[in-house]
């Protein structure tokens, strides 16, 4: 899926948030700050293979979750770069 207006989907690798020290592990989705960066979480794949489609804002992010997200190309690139390095997101 890709639109002509510069939006793209991405699946964040299990590396982030994959550990208890991840900046997102244990947070509820609404507090994770992804929306502040123009990122919409389309779904979450849990460690046991369960898929949470259109997760609610009160969904708790687990250390081994893999997030499927959608947003502007530049915002997704920023998020993926932070995920690759284990960094926190800059302020939105």
C-alpha positions in Angstrom: 0.0 0.0 0.0 1.3 3.4 -1.0 -0.4 6.6 -1.9 0.7 9.3 -4.2 0.6 11.9 -1.5 3.8 10.5 0.1 2.4 8.2 2.7 3.8 4.7 3.3 3.3 1.7 5.5 6.1 0.0 7.5 6.5 -2.9 9.8 8.8 -2.2 12.6 11.3 -4.9 13.2 11.1 -7.0 16.4 14.2 -5.1 17.6 11.9 -2.2 18.6 10.2 -2.4 20.9 11.7 -5.8 21.7 13.3 -5.5 25.0 12.3 -4.4 28.5 14.5 -1.3 28.0 12.8 -0.2 24.8 11.3 3.3 25.0 7.8 1.9 24.1 7.7 -1.3 26.2 5.0 -1.2 28.8 3.5 2.0 27.6 -0.1 2.3 26.4 -0.4 3.2 22.8 -1.9 6.7 23.5 1.2 7.6 25.6 3.8 6.3 23.2 3.8 9.5 21.2 3.5 7.9 17.8 0.5 10.0 16.8 2.5 13.1 17.7 4.8 12.1 14.9 2.0 11.5 12.4 2.2 7.7 12.8 -0.9 5.6 12.8 -0.6 2.1 14.3 -2.6 -0.3 12.0 -1.9 -3.4 13.9 0.3 -5.2 16.4 1.7 -8.7 16.0 2.3 -10.3 19.4 5.1 -12.8 20.2 2.6 -15.7 20.2 1.5 -14.8 16.6 -1.8 -13.1 17.6 -2.6 -10.0 15.6 -4.3 -7.0 17.2 -6.0 -5.1 14.3 -6.7 -1.4 14.8 -5.4 -1.4 18.4 -7.3 0.8 20.9 -5.5 3.7 22.5 -5.4 1.8 25.8 -3.5 -1.1 24.3 -0.3 -1.9 26.3 2.8 -2.3 24.1 4.7 -5.4 25.0 8.4 -5.9 24.7 8.2 -8.4 21.8 5.5 -6.6 19.8 6.0 -5.8 16.1 4.0 -2.7 15.0 2.6 -2.2 11.6 2.4 1.5 11.1 1.3 4.1 8.4 2.3 7.7 8.0 4.2 10.2 5.9 7.3 8.9 4.3 9.6 11.2 6.4 7.8 10.4 9.6 8.0 6.6 9.0 11.7 7.0 8.1 12.4 8.8 11.4 10.5 6.1 13.3 12.3 3.3 11.6 15.7 5.0 12.1 14.9 5.3 15.9 13.9 1.7 15.9 17.1 0.5 14.3 19.2 2.3 16.8 17.0 1.8 19.9 16.7 5.6 20.3 13.7 7.4 21.6 11.7 9.5 19.3 12.5 13.2 19.2 9.7 15.5 20.4 6.7 15.6 18.1 
